[in-house]
Amino acid sequence: MSKRDELIAKYAADLKDKCGVTPDQALLTKVVIGCGPSIYNADSATVSGTDAKELETVKNNFLVKKLGLKDGPELDKALDAVIDQYGRSNRNKYRAVVYYLLTKHFKKESVYK
């Protein structure tokens, strides 16, 4: 099993156990591939739910640039909802899981087709 496959399995478990979501494995795999090398770096593999600067980066680089959404208050609300769903007290919020949940939230799966 490759390192990426191991990470995908870990993210799928997080989605099930911590978020109460049964993941679409094909979409999760595409989201993980889309994250590129960031998933292999301990710092960039996770998202801090309390760091406003980091959440702003997720909003600009992922929601606006990757998913093609217009910046507005609904993006902040969605980020907040995803962080709540993942569990604010959960220290390790994996970037790929957050991106997957945001992709599903905005029904933007077509970006990864």
Secondary structure, 3 states (H helix, E strand, C coil): CCHHHHHHHHHHHHHHHHHCCCCCHHHHHHHHHHHHHHHHCCCCCECCCCCHHHHHHHHHHHHHHHCCCCCCHHHHHHHHHHHHHHCCCCCCCEHHHHHHHHHHHCCCHHHHC
